[in-house]
Amino acid sequence: MKKYFLLLIILSLTIHTKLNAKEITYQEILENPTDLELNLNYAKQQENTGNLKLTISTLERLNMLYPENLDIKLYLLSILIEMDSKVKVDLMVRTMMNDPNTPNETKKTIAKLLSAPAKEKDSKWFAYLDLKYLQTEESNISGITKTKKLLQEDNLIPYPAVDGRLVLEDDKTFNRSGALTVGRNINETSSLFFNLSLDIKQNENKVTGDNDIISSSLSYFKIFGNNYISPYAFWSKPNYRKQEDYETKGYGINNTYIFNEKHNINYGLAFSETSYERNATFSTADDNDSDVYSSFVKYNFNLTKKSQLGTKLILNRTEAKKEFDSYDSTGINLIYSHLLPFGTLKLSSTYLKNAYDEPEPFLSTFKIRDDESFVNVLSLEGQIGQLLPFIKNSSISKGIFYSFKFKNSDVSSNIANHDIEREFFTIGLTKRYNINELFN
């Protein structure tokens, strides 16, 4: 019954509360392009970072979806005036002033906007730096199996005893990371983003697993009709202590298609390849090289302006040098999101089935590995000022975001070595610096 707990919550939870001002990611907008309050909050966030072109494209889309909403029109008009977009300003002013349904108060507001001193035109470039700290408590960091047994040459042997260094149950990990994002507005419907990050992970007790990871990505965003298309490429290079090093690179494309303000679909295709480094210590490391082909289709239904229910179908294929490490993955994910006064609550459940191609001779000569995993995640994230109202108006809280996440991973496998359950609890803080503001 435990496996289905979060699924029941996702299908039954219907709390209705106010919107919070949280950090909204680009991926969230791709998956929720018709959510009014989420997108308005995103537009304001982009305005604050100097990315007015993306602010305009977001508001223009909302104006088409909600043509009666005067607040959206006024917000869009103010940004167009700031951008000195004369043709669009003239058209919008004439339309609103000649509309008999436009209240007199709104017309007065338009007149004030037109008479306000012009602001300095924004740069096409924008940049920001995120500094993040995460602390995770893990209940089974060494992956001790449920039966405390391992399969070896078709025989079950005891799992190594807990020694406090190599084999542990509970442990903590600490992550410190920095990520620089630089972008350029190409025109009013497209942007280019580049990201470079460094992540340092350290265990409290376990002597293996510490690493630092350098990664980068390049993505392009384009609005085309009802499509919100984003091709991307990425690269990462972990540097492990006492373990093999490798690098991963790949590329893919995501698209969100809007049917209306309630329904949209998000889908993607991706390819990645992982190459291990052979050296004197790990002379056969490159035998672990693999390629991964992944795809998904996700349907999103906006229950209200503050809540969304989504379901994702997953289909992946992993091709490895070792045939027994090659497998097909199929699965489904259900996710419920709700905007609360103090953050965004997310409940997610994922079922995944991995079917392997061949038996691994060292483990068994006849058993072909077959896994079923069930992963439940409960998370809450938002702006620190929403969580701690007494510092909401303080400069201390500006650009600081918090996150809490609980995750349960339960893998059932016909190979005892992979029959493992883990639990994770993570807390995190992120500080965002708008580089445009620092140099202006």
C-alpha positions in Angstrom: 0.0 0.0 0.0 2.9 2.3 0.7 3.8 2.4 -3.0 0.4 3.9 -3.9 0.3 6.5 -1.1 1.4 9.5 -3.2 -0.7 8.5 -6.2 -3.8 8.7 -4.0 -2.7 12.1 -2.7 -2.2 13.4 -6.3 -5.6 12.3 -7.4 -7.5 13.6 -4.3 -5.7 16.8 -3.1 -7.8 19.9 -4.0 -6.6 22.7 -1.7 -7.2 26.3 -3.0 -4.8 29.0 -1.8 -3.0 32.2 -3.1 -0.1 32.5 -5.4 3.4 33.0 -4.1 6.3 34.8 -5.7 8.8 31.9 -6.2 11.7 31.4 -8.5 10.1 29.9 -11.7 12.3 27.9 -14.1 12.2 28.0 -17.8 11.2 24.3 -17.8 8.1 25.1 -15.7 6.9 27.6 -18.3 7.4 25.1 -21.1 5.2 22.6 -19.2 2.7 25.2 -18.0 2.4 27.8 -20.8 -1.3 28.7 -20.1 -1.1 29.0 -16.3 -2.1 32.7 -15.8 -0.5 33.5 -12.4 2.6 31.3 -12.9 3.3 33.0 -16.2 2.7 36.5 -14.8 5.1 35.8 -12.0 7.6 34.5 -14.6 7.2 37.7 -16.7 7.9 39.8 -13.6 11.0 37.6 -12.8 12.3 38.1 -16.4 11.7 41.8 -16.2 13.7 42.0 -12.9 16.6 40.2 -14.6 16.5 42.6 -17.6 15.1 40.1 -20.1 12.3 42.3 -21.4 12.0 40.5 -24.7 11.0 37.3 -22.9 8.7 39.3 -20.7 6.9 40.7 -23.8 6.5 37.2 -25.4 5.1 35.8 -22.2 2.6 38.7 -21.8 1.6 38.6 -25.5 0.8 34.9 -25.2 -1.3 35.6 -22.0 -3.1 38.5 -23.8 -4.2 36.1 -26.5 -5.4 33.5 -24.0 -7.1 36.1 -21.7 -8.3 38.9 -24.0 -10.6 40.4 -21.3 -7.9 40.8 -18.7 -7.0 44.5 -18.5 -4.2 44.0 -16.0 -2.3 41.9 -18.6 -2.8 44.6 -21.3 -1.6 47.4 -19.0 1.5 45.4 -18.0 2.3 44.6 -21.6 1.8 48.2 -22.6 4.2 49.4 -19.9 6.9 47.0 -21.1 6.3 48.0 -24.8 6.7 51.6 -23.8 9.9 50.9 -21.9 11.2 49.0 -24.9 10.3 51.9 -27.2 8.4 49.6 -29.5 6.4 52.4 -31.2 4.4 50.3 -33.7 3.1 47.9 -31.1 2.5 50.7 -28.6 0.4 52.7 -31.1 -1.6 49.7 -32.1 -2.3 48.7 -28.6 -3.2 52.2 -27.4 -5.6 52.7 -30.3 -7.3 49.3 -29.7 -7.8 49.9 -26.0 -8.8 53.6 -26.3 -11.4 52.8 -29.0 -12.8 49.8 -27.1 -16.1 50.9 -25.4 -15.5 48.3 -22.7 -12.3 49.9 -21.5 -13.1 51.7 -18.2 -12.2 55.4 -17.8 -9.8 54.6 -15.0 -7.9 52.3 -17.4 -7.8 55.0 -20.1 -6.4 57.4 -17.5 -3.7 54.8 -16.6 -2.8 54.5 -20.3 -2.4 58.3 -20.5 -0.1 58.3 -17.5 2.0 55.5 -19.0 2.4 57.4 -22.2 3.4 60.6 -20.4 5.9 59.0 -18.1 9.6 59.7 -18.8 11.2 57.1 -21.1 13.5 54.6 -19.4 16.9 53.6 -20.7 16.5 50.9 -23.4 17.5 47.5 -22.2 20.3 45.4 -23.4 19.7 42.3 -25.5 22.1 40.5 -23.2 21.2 39.3 -19.7 23.0 37.2 -17.1 22.6 35.9 -13.6 24.6 33.8 -11.1 23.0 31.2 -8.8 24.9 30.0 -5.7 23.3 26.9 -4.1 23.8 24.8 -0.9 22.1 21.5 -0.4 22.2 19.0 2.4 20.8 15.5 2.0 20.2 12.8 4.6 20.1 9.3 2.9 18.8 6.2 4.7 20.8 3.7 2.6 23.8 5.4 1.0 25.6 2.1 0.3 22.6 0.4 -1.3 22.3 -2.4 1.2 19.8 -4.9 -0.3 16.4 -5.7 1.2 17.4 -9.3 1.9 21.0 -8.3 2.9 22.2 -10.8 0.3 24.1 -10.6 -2.9 23.9 -12.9 -5.9 27.2 -14.2 -7.2 27.6 -17.0 -9.8 24.0 -18.1 -9.0 24.7 -18.3 -5.3 23.4 -15.9 -2.6 26.1 -14.6 -0.3 25.9 -12.2 2.7 26.1 -8.4 2.0 29.3 -7.0 3.4 28.9 -5.9 7.0 28.5 -2.2 7.9 32.0 -0.8 8.6 31.4 2.9 8.9 33.6 3.8 5.9 32.8 1.8 2.8 29.5 0.3 3.8 27.1 2.5 5.6 23.3 2.8 6.2 22.6 6.4 7.1 24.9 9.2 5.9 24.8 12.9 4.9 26.0 14.5 1.7 26.7 18.2 1.2 26.5 19.9 -2.2 27.8 23.4 -3.0 27.3 24.7 -6.5 27.5 27.7 -8.6 25.8 28.2 -12.0 26.2 31.1 -14.4 23.5 31.7 -17.0 24.1 34.1 -19.9 21.4 34.8 -22.5 20.7 36.9 -25.5 17.3 38.0 -26.9 17.5 37.4 -30.6 14.0 38.9 -31.3 10.6 39.1 -29.6 9.9 35.4 -30.0 13.3 33.7 -29.5 16.2 33.7 -27.1 19.5 31.9 -26.6 20.8 30.6 -23.2 24.2 29.4 -22.1 24.8 27.8 -18.7 28.1 26.8 -17.0 28.1 25.2 -13.5 30.3 23.6 -10.9 28.9 21.2 -8.3 30.9 19.9 -5.4 29.6 16.9 -3.4 31.0 15.6 -0.2 29.9 12.7 2.1 30.0 13.0 5.8 31.4 9.5 6.5 31.5 7.3 3.4 35.0 7.4 1.9 33.8 6.9 -1.7 31.4 9.0 -3.7 32.9 12.5 -3.2 33.1 14.4 -6.5 33.1 17.7 -8.3 31.2 18.0 -11.5 31.7 20.6 -14.3 28.8 20.9 -16.7 27.5 23.2 -19.4 24.5 23.5 -21.7 23.3 25.6 -24.6 19.6 26.0 -25.4 17.5 27.9 -27.9 13.9 29.0 -27.3 11.5 29.8 -30.1 7.7 30.6 -30.1 6.1 29.4 -33.3 2.3 29.6 -33.4 1.1 27.5 -30.5 4.4 25.7 -30.2 7.1 26.6 -27.7 10.2 24.8 -29.0 13.6 24.4 -27.3 16.5 22.4 -28.8 19.5 22.0 -26.5 22.9 20.4 -26.1 24.8 19.6 -22.9 28.1 18.3 -21.5 29.2 17.2 -18.0 32.4 15.9 -16.5 32.4 14.4 -13.0 35.7 14.0 -11.1 35.3 11.2 -8.6 37.5 10.3 -5.6 38.6 6.6 -5.7 36.2 5.9 -8.6 36.2 5.9 -12.4 35.8 9.2 -14.1 33.7 9.8 -17.2 32.1 12.4 -19.3 28.6 12.7 -20.7 27.4 14.7 -23.7 24.2 14.9 -25.6 21.5 16.9 -27.2 17.7 16.9 -27.5 14.6 18.9 -28.2 11.5 19.7 -26.2 8.2 21.3 -27.4 5.0 22.4 -25.7 1.9 22.7 -27.8 -1.0 24.7 -26.3 -4.5 23.6 -27.1 -6.2 26.2 -24.8 -5.8 27.6 -21.3 -6.7 24.3 -19.7 -4.9 21.7 -21.9 -1.4 21.5 -23.3 1.0 18.7 -24.2 4.8 18.6 -23.7 7.1 16.1 -25.5 10.8 15.6 -26.1 13.5 13.4 -27.6 17.1 13.2 -26.4 20.3 11.3 -27.0 23.4 11.1 -24.7 26.6 9.2 -24.6 28.8 8.4 -21.6 32.5 7.7 -22.0 34.6 6.3 -19.1 38.3 7.1 -18.8 40.7 4.2 -18.8 43.9 4.7 -16.7 46.4 2.6 -14.7 44.1 2.3 -11.8 40.9 1.6 -13.8 42.3 -0.3 -16.8 38.9 -1.5 -18.0 36.8 1.6 -17.2 35.8 2.2 -20.8 34.0 -1.1 -20.9 31.2 0.8 -19.1 30.6 3.2 -22.0 26.9 3.6 -23.0 24.5 5.5 -25.2 21.0 6.5 -24.0 18.0 7.3 -26.3 15.2 8.8 -24.3 11.7 10.2 -25.1 8.6 11.3 -23.3 5.1 12.7 -23.8 3.5 14.6 -21.1 -0.1 15.9 -20.9 -0.9 18.8 -18.5 -4.4 19.8 -17.3 -4.7 23.0 -15.4 -7.3 22.3 -12.7 -7.4 25.9 -11.6 -5.1 28.9 -12.0 -3.1 27.6 -9.0 -3.1 23.8 -9.5 -2.1 21.5 -12.3 -2.2 17.7 -12.9 0.1 16.1 -15.3 0.9 12.6 -16.6 4.0 11.6 -18.5 4.7 8.5 -20.6 8.4 7.5 -20.6 10.3 5.4 -23.2 14.1 5.0 -23.1 16.7 2.7 -24.6 20.2 2.3 -23.1 22.9 0.7 -25.4 26.0 -0.4 -23.5 29.3 -2.0 -24.5 28.5 -4.8 -22.1 25.3 -6.4 -23.5 24.0 -7.3 -20.1 24.0 -3.6 -19.2 21.7 -2.8 -22.2 18.0 -2.4 -21.4 14.7 -0.9 -22.3 12.8 1.4 -19.9 9.1 2.1 -20.0 7.2 4.0 -17.4 4.6 6.5 -16.3 4.8 9.6 -14.1 2.0 11.5 -12.3 2.6 14.9 -10.9 0.4 17.4 -9.0 1.5 21.0 -8.5 -0.2 23.6 -6.4 0.8 27.2 -5.6 0.6 28.0 -1.9 1.1 31.3 -0.1 4.6 30.2 1.0 5.8 28.1 -1.9 4.9 25.6 -4.7 3.9 22.1 -3.5 4.7 19.2 -5.8 3.7 15.6 -5.4 5.1 13.1 -7.9 5.0 9.3 -8.4 6.9 7.5 -11.1 6.7 3.8 -12.1 9.5 2.5 -14.3 10.2 -1.0 -15.6 13.7 -1.9 -16.9 14.0 -5.0 -19.0 17.6 -6.1 -19.7 18.9 -7.9 -22.8 21.2 -10.6 -21.4 22.2 -12.2 -18.1 25.3 -10.9 -16.4 27.6 -14.0 -16.2 29.3 -12.9 -12.9 25.9 -12.9 -11.2 23.9 -15.6 -13.0 24.2 -17.7 -16.1 20.5 -17.8 -16.7 18.7 -15.0 -14.9 18.1 -11.9 -17.0 17.8 -8.8 -14.8 14.3 -7.3 -14.6 13.6 -4.3 -12.4 10.5 -2.4 -11.3 11.0 0.9 -9.5 8.5 3.2 -7.8 9.7 6.6 -6.8 7.6 9.0 -4.8 8.7 12.7 -4.3 7.1 15.4 -2.1 8.7 18.8 -2.5 8.1 22.4 -1.5 10.1 25.4 -2.9 9.7 29.1 -3.1 11.1 32.5 -2.1 12.5 32.7 1.5 10.5 35.9 2.1 7.3 33.9 1.6 8.4 31.2 4.1 9.6 33.8 6.7 7.2 36.8 6.4 9.1 38.8 9.0 12.0 39.3 6.5 9.8 39.6 3.4 10.5 43.3 3.0 14.1 43.1 4.0 17.0 43.4 1.5 18.4 40.2 3.1 15.7 38.1 1.5 16.1 39.5 -2.1 17.0 36.7 -4.5 17.1 33.9 -1.9 15.1 30.8 -2.5 14.5 27.7 -0.4 13.6 24.0 -1.2 12.6 20.9 0.8 12.3 17.5 -0.8 11.5 14.1 0.5 12.1 11.1 -1.9 11.4 7.4 -1.5 12.9 5.0 -4.1 11.8 1.4 -4.0 13.4 -0.9 -6.6 12.1 -4.5 -6.8 14.4 -6.8 -8.9 14.8 -10.5 -9.6 18.5 -10.0 -9.0 19.1 -9.6 -5.2 22.0 -7.1 -5.8 19.5 -4.5 -7.2 16.6 -5.1 -4.8 17.0 -1.9 -2.8 15.0 0.7 -1.0 16.3 4.2 -0.2 14.9 7.4 1.3 16.3 10.9 0.9 15.5 14.2 2.7 17.1 17.4 1.1 17.0 21.0 2.2 18.5 23.7 0.1 19.1 27.5 -0.3 19.8 29.4 -3.5 21.0 32.9 -3.8 20.5 34.6 -7.2 22.6 37.6 -8.3 21.4 39.6 -11.3 24.6 40.5 -13.0 22.9 43.1 -15.2 22.0 45.0 -12.0 25.6 44.7 -10.5 27.1 46.5 -13.5 24.4 49.1 -14.1 
